[in-house]
Amino acid sequence: PSVQFKSSDYSNDTGLIRQQPNMTAINSCIELDLTGNIVSDSIGSRIYSGVGGQVDFLRGAALANGTPILALPSRTSRGDSRIVPTIKPGAGVVTTRAHVHYVVTEYGIAHLFGKSIRERARALIDIA
């Protein structure tokens, strides 16, 4: 068959994802702090969406020597920055800063992997 439907334990299997040569994973998020911690499913303590495969795909792409990307607009529709000094109280970190490689906004690309906290903050401020 040309289309197969699989459960998420198959489609989000990091071991399978990493087998894709030069895998590129593009995910989005609601906000991130200046260290690179990613909030993807809540706005403060209010749950906005369900758990997906963000960490699975970012990790799988990294293990495949591919490109793990988080892409987001720099501001909300109300004009608030999505790149913030600290995440909103009650917000849940979905992806820790240790798994974040590239963050992309309309202002550019921040390469965070392997960088110090100071270097991460500076790179994120440049694209905020």
N, C-alpha and C positions, 0 to 999 in steps of 0.2 A: 504493500500500500504506500501511497505517496504521503499520507499523513498518519501519524500515530499519536494517540493520546496516552500519556504516561502520568503516573502520580508524581507529586512533588518530591517524594523520597528518591525517585529516579532522576527527574529533570534537574533537581537542585543538588545532586550528588557531586561534591567537589572532586572526587576521584574521576568521574566521567568528564566533568567540565575541563579539568586540567589536561585531558587527552586531546583537546582541540588545539591544533597548532596555532600559535599567535592569537589566542583567544582575546577578544576585546569585550569587556563587560561595561555597559553604560547604565548606571543607576542614578536616581535622583534622591533628594532629601528635603526635609522641611527646614532644618537649620543645622549649623555646625558651629562649634566654638573655635577659638583661635589656636587650640592645640590640635584640632582635627577630629574631635569626637563628633559622630554623626547621629542626628535625630531624624528618623524617617517615618515614624508611625504615630507621633503624638505632637500636639501643640500644647506645651506645658503639660499639665496632668490630664488633658482631654485626649482620648484616643481618637486618632484621625483615620487610620487605616489598619489593616491586619498585617501580620508578620509575613514577609515574603522571603525571597532568596537572596537578598542583597549581599550578605556576608559570604554566602556560598559562591556566588558568581564573582565577587571581587577577589576572593581567595583563590578560586579556581583559575581565573585569568592570570593572577600573579604567579601561580605554580606552573602555568603553561608558558611562562615567559612572554605573556601577552600584555595587555594594557587594561588595568582596572581604573575606571573613570567614574567620578561622581559629578554630575552636571546639574546645575541649578541656576535660576535667575538670582542675581545678587540681592534683590529686594522683593518683598511681598507686594501684593496688589495695593496695600495701604501705604507702601513706601518704607516699611521697616526693613532694616538689614537682616538678611538671613545668616550672615556670618557675624557672630556675636562674641563678645568677650567670654561670657559663660552662658550655657544653655538655660532655658526657662526652668524655674522651679517645677519639679514633678515630671519633667520630660525624661523619656527613656533613651539612653544611648543604644542604638541598634548596632552600629559599627564603631569599634574602638579606633582610636588614632593609629594604633599599630598596623591596622589593615588598610589604611588610606594611602593611596599612591598619588593620584591626580585628582584635583578639584578644578572644574571648569565653570566659569560664569561668562557673561557677555563681555567682561573686561579682560579675560585672558585665562591662563592656565597656571595653577600652583602645583609644583611637584613637591610633595611632602615626605615621601618615603625616605627614611634614613636621616631626616633632618632633625636638628635640635628644636626644642620648644620655641625658642626665640626665632629661629629661621622659619619655622612653620607659621608663626604669628605674622611675621613680616610678609611672607608670600601670600597669605590669605588676605591681609589688609590691602595688598596691591590689587586684588581682584574683587574686593568688596564693593 
